[in-house]
C-alpha cells in the first residue's frame, strides 16, 4: 500500500503525499496515514533524509509497511497526489504556494502557521510580512471538532496550532453562548515534542527532563489564530485570550487551564460543554479534571469546567496530545471531513497508559 513511487490511481485508494515528512509532525502523519483505510499509496518527501528508509528516522514505522524518503518535488507531488500534506517549518509553505497552485493541487492541508490567520494585519503583527497575503482568504481554518461538516469540499485547509487547539476547544462553548465578559487567560503546559525534531537547548534532555519554565510570555504566536476565531464566534472585534505558555518535563501533550469572567452567572458549565459538543466523536467532557496521560497518542480532547465566584467566573481545563489532536490527527480528521469520508476513519485508536 505504501511506497516511494507514483501509482495511487491503480490502488483503489487515495494518493497521499507528505512534504517535510522527517519531522515529528511528518512522522505522525506517516504513522496514521499508513493505517488509514482510504489511503492507497503514500509518499514521503524530505530534503534532509532523501533515500533513507522511513524507519531510519521514525523507528516506530519499522512495524508498518513503509517506504523511502524522496527528494523534495513540490510540483510533482502536487500533480500526483489526491491529498498533499505540508509538514514544513513555518514560512516554507507560503514560499511554495505559487508552485502548488500552478500544479493544480486538489486538496492541500498545511500543518504550519502560514495560512491559519486570514487577517493580514494580525499575520504581520505576530509573524511578520507574508509572502502571498492574497492567498490567505482561500484557506479554511481546520478546527475540525468545531467546523465539522463545514469543511466538506474544502481544498485548502490550515490545521490549527497545538496551543490554539487546546485553548479554542475550551473557549468555544462560552463564545458560542455569548457569555464572555472580558479577555480570557490560558495557562498552558506543553511537552518537548512541540519544539520540533531539530535539537535546541530547551529540548535537550538534561535541561528539560527535570525542569519547568515559561516562555513567549509577552505574547505567543498562537494568540493570533485564537483571537481571529474568537472574534468570528463572538462578533467582538477586540476579543482575545492571553496564552501563558510553559515547558514541562514531558515529551507529548498539552494541558491548558483557562480562566474566564462571564456576563452573567453560569450554573452548569459542564452542561454547556456537553451541549456544544453533542455528537462530536473526539470530544469527551469529563466530570473530573482531565489527566494528560489519558489522551497521549490519541486524537481526543478531554474537557472539564468548574464555576467560581457564584458562577460569574469559570475555569475550563483541556488536555490533548500536541502531535495528534494538535497537529497530524486533526489534519487527517479535516481531510476526512473535506473528502466526505467517515470523520473517524484512521483515527479510532486508543492511547497509552501508563506512558
N, C-alpha and C positions, 0 to 999 in steps of 0.2 A: 504493500500500500504506500509506503514511504520510499523516498529515494532522492537522488541528486540529478535526475534528468527529466525533461518535459514528458508529457503524455497523459495528463489528467483526463482529457476528453474521452479516452478509451477505458477508463477505470470504472465509470459509473458513479463517481463521486466528485466532490468539489476539488478543483485545483487550487491549492493554497500556497502562498509564498510568504516567508518571513524575512524581512531585511533587518540586519542587526541582530541576528539570531544567537550570537555567542554571549550576550549579556544575560543578566539574571531574568529579566522580563522575557527576552527571547527564548531562554531555556524553558521557562514556564509555558510559553506559547507552544513550543515543540512538544513538551510533555503532554499537554492537554489535547492539542490537535492530533497527535499521533494516535490517540484513542477515540477521537470523535467519530461517531457513526456516519456522518455525512461527508467526511473528508476522504477523497480518493487518492490524490497524490500531494505530497507535502515536500516543499523545497526550502532550504535554509541558506541564507547568504550572509557571509561575514568577511569583512576586509582583513581582520587580524588573524583569522583561523582558516583561510581558504585551503581546501584539500585535506583538512583534518576530519576525522570522524566526529559526529555529534557527541558521542560519549566521551571523547577525549577532553571535551570542555565541560559537558554536563554529565557527570558519571552515572546519574540515575537513569539516563537514556540507554545505558548498556542493556537494560532489561526490556527495552521496547524495540520494535522494528525501527531502524534508524537509517541514516544516510551520511553524506559527506558535505561539509560546508562548501558552497560555491563562491567564486569571486563575485563581488557586487556587480549587478547588471540591472539597473533601475528600470530602464525601458523594456528590456527583455522580460523581466519579472512582471511588470505591469501589463504587458500584452498577453502573457501566458496565463496569469492567474485569474481565477474567478474572484478570489479574495486576496488582497495584499495587505499584510500587517507590517507596520513600521514600528520597530522597537529600537529606535536610534536615540542618541543623546539629543538633548534639547538644541534646537537650531538647525539640525540637519534636515528634517522633514520639509521645512519651508524652502530650503535651498534646492530640494529635489522636486518640489511641487510642479514646476513647469514641465519637466520630463515626464512625470507621472500623468499629467493631464494630456500631454501630447500623445502619449501612448494609448489613451482611451481606457485607462484602468476602470474596471467595473465597480468593485467595492473596495474602498481603502479605509483601514482602521489604524489610526495613529495612537500609540500609547504615550507619546511625549506631550509636552505642553504647547507645541507650536500652534495648534488650532483650537485649543479649548475655550478661548475667550474671543468673542466677536467684536467687542468694543475696542477699537484700535487705541483709544486713549488709555484704557486700562492695560492693554498689552504693553504699550510703551512705558507706562509708569512702573510696571513690575518686571518687564523683561527687556526693555529697550526696543529699538526700531525693528520692525518686522519686514522680512524680505518680500512678502507678497500680501500686503494687507487687503488687497481687493478680493482675495480668496477666502478671507475669514468668514463672511456670511454664508458660504456654501457648506460649511461643516456643521453637523449636528453634535450637540453635547451628549455623550453616551452614558448618562447616569441611568443605567438600564432598569434598576428597580423602581425608579420614578417614571421614566419615559415609557417603558413597556412597549405596547403596540404602536406608539407614535414613532418608533424607529423603523417601522415597516417601510421597505422601499428606499431607505436612506442609502446614499452612495459614498458619502464622506462622513466618517464618524471619528470624533476625538474622544478617546477614553479619558475619563476624569483622573485627576491625580489621587494618590492614596490618601493623603490627609483630607483632601476635599471630599472624597467619597465618604469617609467616616464621619466628617462634620455635617455634610449636607443630608445624609440619610437620617441623622438625628434631628436636624432642624426642620426638615421638610414638613412633618406633621404640624408643627407650630406655625410655620409660614403659611401653609395651606389653610389653616384655620383663622389666620389674620390676628393672632394673639400676641405677636412680638411687640414689646413696648419700646425697646432700645436695642442697640447692637449687642449681640451675644458675645461671650468669650469662651474659647475652647482650649483646654489644657490637654495636649495630645502627646503620647509617647510612642516612639517607633523603634523597630529593630534595625540592625546594621545593614540588612539586605536592601533597605530603602535607599542607601547611598550608592548602589550600583556595584558592578564587579571590579571596577578599577580601584586598586588599593589606595586608601588615604589614611592619614594619621588617626582620624577619629573612628575608622572602621578596623584598624589594626587590632588584633585580638588582645595583646597585652594592655592596650589602652582602654579598650571598650568593655572587656569581659567583666570587670567589677566596678564600673563607673556609671555615672548618671549625670547628664548635663543638658542645659538648654542651648538653643541656637536659633538664629534668624528671629530673635525676639523683637526686633524693630519692625517686622513685617515679613511674613513668609509669602513666597510667591503664589502658593495655592490660595491665598486670600483673594486674588483677582477673580478666579472662577467661582469661588464661594460667593463673593459679592454680586457677581453678574447673575448667578442663579437666584439668589435671594431677592434681588431687585425684580426679576421676572416673575417670581412667585407672589411677591407682596405688592408690587406696584409702587414701592417706595424707592426712589432714585438714590437714596442715601443708605440703604440697608447694607450691612456688612457684618463681619464676625472676625474678631481678633483671634489669630492662631498662635498659641503659646506652645511651641514645639520643643520636644526633648528627646534625646537619645538615651536608650536604656540598654542594659546588657542582655539583649535578645538578638536573635537572628531574624525572625519573622514576626510580623504582627503590628497593629496599631490599636491602642486603647485610648479613646477620647472621652473626656468629661466636659460637658458644656453647661454653662450657667446662663439662664435667660430670664429676664424680667418680663412679666406679662401685662397686657392692658387690663385684664380682669381676672379674678381668681379662677384657677383650673382645678376642678375637683378630682378628675380621673385622668391623669396623664397617660397611664398605660392604655386606657380605652381609646384615647386619641391616637396613640401609635397603632393600635390594632385596627382601628377604622381606616387609617391612612394606607396601611399595607395589607389590607384584606385580599387574600388570593395571590399575593406576590410570593413566588416559590422560594426565594433565597433570603427572605427576611424573617427572623424569629424575634418576637417580643417576649422577653423573659420577665417572670415575677420577681427575680432577684438580680442584682448586678452581674453582668457577664464576666466570665473568666476568659482571658485571651487565649489560653491553651485550647479551648474548645473549638475555636474557629481556624486554628493554624492548619494550612494546607487545604482549606475549603473555599468555596465561593459564597459562603453565607455571611451575613451580618447579624450579630446579636445586639439587641437594643433593650434598654431599660430606662425608666424615668421615675422620678420621685418629686413630690411637691415640698416646697418650703415656704415659710412666711405666710401661712394661711392660704396657700395656692397661688400667691402673687409671683412666686419665683419657682422655676422648675429646673431640676438637674437631669440632664439626659446623658446616658452612657452608651457608647458604641464601640464594638470590637470587631475587627476584620483582619484577614491576612493581607498584608500590603502587596504581595506579589500576585495573589489570585484575585480576590474581590477588588483590591486596589489597583489592579493592572491587567494581567493576562486573562484571568477568569471573566472579569467584567467585559473585556474586549470581545471574548468569544460569545458571551451572553448577548452582547449587542449585535454580533454577526448573526446569531440565531434569529433574533428579532427582525433584523433587516431583511433576511432572506426568507422569512416565513417558516423557519424550522421550529421544532419544539424548543421553547425557551431554555429548557433544562438540558438539552442534548449535549452530551460530553461533559457535563458539569455535576452530575449527581453522585459524587464520591464523598465519602466521609473524611474526617481529619485524622490526626494522630494524637493519641493521648495515652500516657504522658509524652511530652515532647521537649 
